[in-house]
Amino acid sequence: MKISVSSYSYLSIFGKNGFDIYKLVKTVKEQGFNGFEVAHIPNGDVEIFEFCGLIKKLCGDEGLEIPNYCIGSDFLNGSDGDIEKEIAMVKQNVDLAEALGAKCIRHDATYGVKKEIPPPRGFDDVVDRLAYGYREVTVYAEKKNIATSIENHGYFVQDSVRVEKLINKVGHKNFGALIDIGNFMCADENPVYAIGVLAPYIKHVHAKDFHVKSGMLPNPGEGFFKSRGGNYLRGAIVGHGNVPVDQCINIIKSSGYDGYISIEFEGLEDPIKGTSIGLQYLKKFI
């Protein structure tokens, strides 16, 4: 396996003090990463396909691969509830992944059924619609040799049992899981158990860590957010938090996965320092 880093990790400093896309890519190389995952990079006034071409060139010049491209989507509520328009939007982003030279794209399922909609509004009531959206996109992406994936985040489709069920509903070899080893904690699920369930479906991996405090305690304050079950989480440097990173990585390795693992840093620390420390920690296990 190789280690990359998500551009999302640097959002807090991007665009400040001259830290532009040129500086960002050079920094990633200097830190010692093998790859650069593209997610949430403001393109400013630059046309989006041109911007993707620029990122591809900059990474190529530095010897960095682009293993994955992450975007948001919502097959329930996106495009004003028009699933065909939402599918078309995601397909356009598959074209952007192709322009980047990425071999995988992660796009979201949904953040849930709106509360004003009368029941039934559970996961099982919408899984067929979600599967339809993903299947349409993955068939399109397969023609471009790009895998598609769902990440365990967004609360509604975060538990391993729901992610696995959706993957099998789609039932396509080109579609699988982007496993974020920390995000299971947002649904109060044990990452070791969850990764054991989803390991056979891996398309890409995010290495993320969280500081976790019980919801029985007072709110710790700034930087913390609540899990679905009311526990308190705060982004941490990989290896500094409560996620059993080494055990999670061992499960992933044992599954036979040999692709990229991308650090996704959400901590309060300086992101360059945070991702650098996380990289050195991950190297111990990879």
C-alpha positions in Angstrom: 0.0 0.0 0.0 1.0 3.6 -0.6 0.0 6.7 1.4 -1.6 9.8 0.0 -3.2 12.8 1.5 -6.6 14.5 0.9 -6.6 18.1 -0.2 -9.5 18.5 2.2 -6.9 18.3 5.0 -5.5 21.7 4.0 -8.7 23.6 3.6 -8.1 25.8 6.6 -5.0 27.3 5.1 -5.7 27.1 1.4 -5.8 30.5 -0.2 -4.0 32.2 2.7 -0.6 33.7 2.6 0.1 32.5 -0.9 -0.8 28.9 -0.2 -2.3 28.2 -3.6 -2.6 25.0 -5.6 1.0 25.3 -6.7 2.2 25.5 -3.1 -0.1 22.8 -1.9 1.1 20.2 -4.4 4.8 21.0 -3.7 4.1 20.8 0.1 2.5 17.4 -0.3 5.6 16.1 -2.2 8.0 17.7 0.3 6.1 16.0 3.2 6.8 12.6 1.6 3.4 11.5 0.4 3.1 9.2 -2.7 -0.2 10.6 -3.8 -2.7 13.5 -3.7 -6.4 12.9 -3.3 -8.5 15.7 -4.7 -11.5 17.0 -2.7 -13.0 20.4 -2.2 -10.3 22.6 -3.8 -11.7 26.0 -4.7 -11.0 26.6 -8.4 -11.6 30.4 -8.3 -12.0 31.9 -11.7 -10.4 29.0 -13.5 -12.6 26.8 -15.6 -13.1 23.5 -13.8 -11.7 21.2 -16.5 -8.8 23.5 -17.0 -8.2 23.5 -13.2 -8.3 19.7 -13.2 -5.7 19.6 -16.0 -3.5 21.9 -14.0 -3.7 19.7 -10.9 -2.9 16.7 -13.0 0.2 18.4 -14.5 1.4 19.7 -11.2 1.1 16.3 -9.6 2.8 14.7 -12.6 5.7 17.1 -12.4 6.2 16.2 -8.7 5.8 12.4 -9.2 2.5 12.3 -7.3 -0.4 10.0 -8.3 -4.0 11.0 -8.0 -5.7 7.9 -6.6 -9.1 9.3 -5.9 -11.5 12.2 -6.4 -14.2 13.0 -3.8 -17.4 14.9 -4.4 -20.8 15.4 -2.7 -24.1 14.1 -4.1 -27.5 13.3 -2.8 -29.8 10.8 -4.7 -32.8 11.8 -2.5 -32.6 15.5 -2.2 -30.1 16.8 -4.7 -31.1 18.6 -7.9 -34.4 19.5 -6.2 -35.2 15.8 -5.8 -34.7 15.0 -9.6 -32.6 11.9 -9.4 -31.9 11.9 -13.2 -30.4 15.4 -12.9 -28.4 14.3 -9.9 -27.1 11.3 -11.8 -26.1 13.6 -14.7 -24.2 15.9 -12.3 -22.3 13.0 -10.9 -21.4 11.7 -14.4 -20.0 15.1 -15.2 -17.8 14.7 -12.1 -16.7 11.3 -13.4 -15.5 13.2 -16.5 -13.6 15.5 -14.1 -12.0 12.4 -12.4 -10.9 11.3 -15.9 -9.4 14.8 -16.5 -7.5 14.4 -13.2 -6.3 10.9 -14.1 -7.9 9.5 -11.0 -8.8 5.8 -11.0 -11.6 6.1 -8.4 -14.4 8.6 -7.5 -16.2 8.8 -4.2 -19.7 10.4 -4.2 -22.2 10.5 -1.5 -25.5 8.6 -1.3 -27.6 11.1 0.8 -27.7 12.8 4.1 -31.1 11.4 4.8 -34.8 11.7 4.2 -36.1 15.1 5.1 -38.0 15.2 8.3 -41.1 16.9 6.8 -41.7 13.9 4.6 -44.2 11.5 6.3 -43.0 8.0 7.2 -41.9 5.6 6.0 -38.5 7.3 5.7 -36.0 4.7 6.9 -32.9 3.4 5.1 -34.7 0.3 3.8 -37.4 2.5 2.3 -34.9 4.4 0.1 -32.1 1.9 -0.5 -33.4 0.8 -4.0 -33.5 4.5 -5.1 -29.9 5.0 -3.9 -28.8 1.8 -5.5 -30.3 2.9 -8.8 -28.3 6.2 -8.7 -25.1 4.5 -7.9 -25.5 1.8 -10.6 -26.2 4.3 -13.3 -23.0 6.2 -12.4 -20.8 3.1 -11.9 -21.7 1.7 -15.3 -20.8 5.0 -16.9 -17.5 5.3 -14.9 -16.5 1.7 -15.8 -16.3 2.7 -19.5 -13.6 5.2 -18.4 -11.8 2.6 -16.2 -12.8 4.6 -13.1 -14.1 2.8 -10.0 -16.9 4.3 -7.9 -17.4 4.2 -4.2 -19.5 5.2 -1.2 -17.9 6.5 2.0 -19.2 5.7 5.4 -20.2 9.3 6.4 -23.2 11.6 6.6 -24.9 9.7 9.4 -27.7 8.2 7.3 -25.5 5.8 5.3 -22.7 5.5 7.8 -23.1 2.1 9.6 -21.3 -0.8 8.1 -24.5 -2.8 7.7 -26.1 -0.1 5.7 -23.0 0.5 3.5 -22.7 -3.3 2.8 -26.4 -3.6 2.0 -26.2 -0.7 -0.5 -23.1 -2.1 -2.1 -24.8 -5.4 -2.6 -28.0 -3.8 -3.9 -26.0 -2.1 -6.6 -24.3 -5.4 -7.3 -21.6 -4.2 -9.6 -17.9 -5.1 -9.5 -16.9 -1.5 -10.3 -18.6 -0.2 -7.2 -17.5 -0.6 -3.6 -16.5 1.1 -0.3 -14.3 4.0 0.5 -13.6 3.0 4.1 -12.9 5.9 6.5 -11.5 4.2 9.5 -12.6 7.1 11.8 -16.0 7.9 10.5 -17.7 4.8 12.0 -17.4 6.6 15.3 -19.7 9.3 14.0 -22.4 6.5 14.1 -21.1 5.2 17.4 -19.8 2.0 15.7 -16.6 0.1 16.6 -14.2 0.7 13.7 -12.6 -2.7 14.0 -15.9 -4.5 13.7 -17.1 -2.3 10.9 -13.9 -2.6 8.8 -14.1 -6.3 9.2 -17.5 -6.3 7.6 -16.6 -3.9 4.7 -13.0 -5.1 4.0 -14.1 -7.3 1.0 -15.5 -4.3 -0.8 -12.7 -1.8 -0.5 -12.0 0.6 -3.3 -10.1 3.3 -1.3 -9.3 4.1 2.3 -9.2 7.2 4.4 -7.0 7.3 7.5 -8.7 9.5 10.1 -8.6 9.8 13.8 -10.8 11.3 16.5 -10.6 12.3 20.1 -13.7 10.8 21.7 -15.5 11.8 24.9 -18.6 10.2 26.3 -21.9 12.0 25.9 -22.4 11.4 29.6 -19.8 14.1 30.2 -20.2 17.9 29.8 -19.7 19.3 26.3 -15.9 19.8 25.9 -16.4 22.9 23.8 -14.9 24.3 20.7 -13.8 21.8 18.1 -16.1 19.0 19.2 -19.2 17.8 17.5 -21.7 15.2 18.4 -21.9 11.6 17.1 -25.3 10.3 16.1 -25.7 8.9 19.6 -24.6 12.0 21.4 -20.9 11.3 22.1 -18.4 14.1 21.5 -15.8 13.9 18.7 -13.0 16.1 17.6 -10.6 15.6 14.7 -7.2 14.3 15.7 -3.8 13.7 14.2 -3.7 10.1 13.0 -2.3 8.1 15.9 -3.2 10.6 18.6 -6.9 9.9 19.0 -9.1 7.0 20.0 -9.3 5.1 16.7 -7.3 1.8 16.9 -5.4 2.8 13.7 -2.9 -0.1 13.8 -5.6 -2.8 14.2 -7.7 -1.2 11.4 -4.8 -1.1 9.0 -4.0 -4.7 9.8 -7.5 -5.8 8.9 -7.3 -3.8 5.7 -3.9 -5.4 4.8 -5.2 -8.9 5.6 -8.1 -8.4 3.2 -5.5 -8.2 0.3 -6.1 -4.5 -0.4 -2.9 -3.0 -1.8 -4.1 0.4 -3.0 -3.7 3.9 -1.5 -4.6 5.1 2.0 -5.3 8.8 2.1 -4.9 10.8 5.3 -7.9 13.0 5.9 -7.0 15.4 8.7 -9.7 17.3 10.5 -7.9 18.4 13.7 -7.3 21.8 15.2 -3.6 21.7 14.7 -1.7 23.2 11.8 -2.6 20.9 8.9 0.9 20.6 7.5 2.2 19.5 10.9 -0.8 17.3 11.6 -0.6 15.5 8.3 3.2 15.1 8.5 3.0 13.5 12.0 0.2 11.3 10.7 2.3 10.2 7.8 5.1 9.1 10.0 2.7 7.2 12.2 1.1 5.3 9.3 4.5 4.3 7.9 5.0 2.1 10.9 2.2 -0.2 9.8 2.3 0.1 6.0 
